[in-house]
Structure formats: structure tokens, C-alpha cells
Amino acid sequence: VDHQKADWVSIHERICQLLIPIRTSLPFLLSEKERKHGSEQLVKRQKYIIDLAYSTAQEFVLDGKHQEAIPAALHALRFSTDVYGSTSVRLVPAYLLLAEASTGVGRLPEASKYLSQAQWIVLRTPDCSVAVQYKLHRSLGLFCAAEGNFEQALYHLANDV
């Protein structure tokens, strides 16, 4: 019940009505053109939810409300995975936000898992933008500092130029 309340306070209240058309399947007897249009509309709605969930989670983190940020960031990650696939570099911002929120509530093992996922995606993406790589280094540096590993923190923060 507590996790449901946290989800509702964090993001679900804002996206509840948006989820209805996403979770409703299209009728089978549609023409190819109608199916294509329905599919395009679905992706458009999912991208809107990604942006809303991500910006909501970011607001919570900036306000120091790390616990409230986690459900919103998880929704951003879930819908990003649905839209872009599980290995897309577009998942990295959601993973970094989850790592920051998890670190903020003291869940360092969870934060480490999210950072590892982000790092793996970046390493597997040869054309990954420099901006994403810098954000990853910043997040890794802050995480290492939270763990007390200041030498590694210095290395990663030095690469966040």
C-alpha cells in the first residue's frame, strides 16, 4: 500500500488518464492505414509520458525529494524501454536519474545497478554523444563520492568537462 501511495503522489496521478488509451488494444479489424495511425499515436503518447515522468522525477530530485522521484523515474525508464528498446542510449538519462534518486535515499546498491546499466549502454553505443558520456561521468563521480571512494570520484568528475 505504501508503494502505491508513493507512486500516486509521485507520478501516477498525473499520467493515469494518459495510460487508458495506451493500455487499450486496437480493434483487430482495422485497415493497415488505421493500424499504422494507431501505432503512431501510441508512440506519441508514450513519448509524452516519458517526458512528463522524467521532468517530474527531475523536479523531485532538485527539490531533495528523492523518494518521490523514484516512481516517476521508473515510469520514464519503462516507457523509454517500450519505445526505444532495452539497449538504446535514450534510456541512459532515466538510469542516471534513478541512480541519483537511489543515492539520495541511501540505496547505494540500487544506484550502483542503475549506473552499471547506463555505463553498459554507453560502452555498447559507439556513436554515443559526448554530452551523455559527460553526464555518466558526473553521475559516477557523485556516486563514488557518496561511497567514500574519492580517488574514483575524482577520476570521473575530471572527465565531466
C-alpha positions in Angstrom: 0.0 0.0 0.0 2.9 2.4 0.8 4.5 1.9 -2.6 1.1 2.5 -4.3 0.7 5.8 -2.4 4.2 6.8 -3.3 3.5 6.0 -6.9 0.3 8.0 -6.9 1.9 11.1 -5.2 4.9 10.9 -7.5 3.5 10.4 -11.0 0.5 8.2 -11.4 -2.0 10.9 -10.6 -0.5 13.0 -13.5 -0.5 10.1 -16.0 -3.5 8.0 -15.0 -5.8 9.3 -17.7 -3.0 9.1 -20.3 -2.5 5.4 -19.6 -6.0 4.4 -20.6 -5.5 4.7 -24.4 -2.0 3.1 -24.1 -3.3 0.1 -22.3 -6.3 -0.4 -24.6 -5.7 -2.6 -27.5 -6.7 -1.6 -31.0 -9.5 -3.5 -32.7 -8.3 -6.3 -34.9 -10.4 -5.5 -37.9 -8.8 -2.1 -38.7 -7.2 -1.4 -42.1 -3.5 -1.2 -42.5 -3.7 2.6 -42.6 -5.7 2.7 -39.4 -3.3 0.3 -37.6 -0.3 2.4 -38.7 -2.0 5.6 -37.4 -3.0 3.9 -34.1 0.6 2.7 -33.7 2.0 6.2 -34.4 -0.5 7.7 -31.8 0.6 5.1 -29.3 4.3 6.0 -29.6 3.4 9.7 -29.5 1.5 9.2 -26.2 4.3 7.1 -24.8 6.9 9.7 -25.6 4.7 12.3 -23.9 4.6 10.2 -20.8 8.3 9.7 -20.9 8.9 13.5 -21.0 6.3 14.1 -18.2 7.6 11.3 -16.0 11.3 12.3 -16.5 10.7 16.0 -15.8 8.5 15.2 -12.8 11.3 12.9 -11.4 13.9 15.6 -12.1 11.8 18.2 -10.2 11.6 15.9 -7.2 15.3 15.3 -7.2 16.0 19.0 -7.5 13.7 19.6 -4.5 15.5 17.0 -2.5 12.5 14.6 -2.6 14.5 11.6 -3.8 12.0 9.0 -2.6 9.2 10.7 -4.6 11.4 10.8 -7.7 11.8 7.1 -7.9 8.4 6.0 -9.2 8.3 8.8 -11.8 11.8 7.9 -13.0 10.8 4.2 -13.1 7.9 5.1 -15.4 10.2 7.1 -17.6 12.5 4.1 -17.8 9.7 1.7 -18.5 8.2 3.7 -21.3 11.6 4.5 -22.8 12.3 0.8 -22.9 9.0 0.2 -24.6 9.6 2.9 -27.2 13.3 2.7 -27.9 14.3 -0.8 -26.8 16.3 -2.1 -23.8 19.7 -1.2 -25.2 19.0 2.3 -26.5 21.2 5.2 -25.3 17.9 7.1 -24.8 17.5 5.0 -21.6 20.6 6.5 -20.0 19.1 9.7 -18.7 16.4 7.7 -16.8 19.0 5.3 -15.4 21.1 8.3 -14.2 18.1 9.9 -12.6 17.2 6.6 -10.9 20.8 6.3 -9.6 20.7 9.9 -8.3 17.4 9.4 -6.5 18.5 6.0 -5.1 21.7 7.5 -3.8 19.7 10.3 -2.3 17.7 7.9 -0.2 20.8 5.8 0.7 20.1 2.8 -1.5 23.7 2.6 -2.9 23.4 -1.0 -4.2 20.4 0.1 -6.3 22.1 3.2 -7.5 25.1 1.1 -8.5 22.9 -1.2 -10.5 21.4 1.7 -12.4 24.8 3.3 -13.1 26.1 -0.1 -14.3 23.2 -0.3 -16.8 23.8 3.2 -18.0 27.5 2.6 -18.3 27.0 -0.7 -20.2 24.7 1.0 -22.7 27.2 3.9 -23.2 30.0 1.4 -23.8 28.0 -0.5 -26.3 27.0 2.6 -28.3 29.9 3.7 -30.4 28.2 6.9 -31.6 27.1 7.9 -28.1 27.1 11.7 -27.7 29.8 13.4 -25.6 27.1 15.0 -23.6 25.7 11.7 -22.5 29.2 10.4 -21.7 29.8 13.5 -19.5 26.6 13.1 -17.7 27.5 9.5 -17.0 30.9 10.5 -15.6 29.3 13.1 -13.4 26.8 10.6 -12.0 29.6 8.0 -11.5 31.7 10.6 -9.8 29.0 11.7 -7.4 28.2 8.1 -6.6 31.8 7.3 -5.9 32.0 10.3 -3.6 28.8 9.1 -1.8 30.5 5.7 -1.3 33.7 7.4 0.0 35.8 6.3 -2.9 37.3 9.8 -3.6 40.0 8.7 -5.9 37.5 7.2 -8.3 35.2 10.2 -7.8 38.0 12.5 -8.8 38.7 10.5 -11.9 35.1 10.5 -13.1 34.5 14.2 -12.2 37.6 15.1 -14.0 36.1 13.5 -17.1 32.9 15.6 -16.7 34.2 18.6 -18.6 
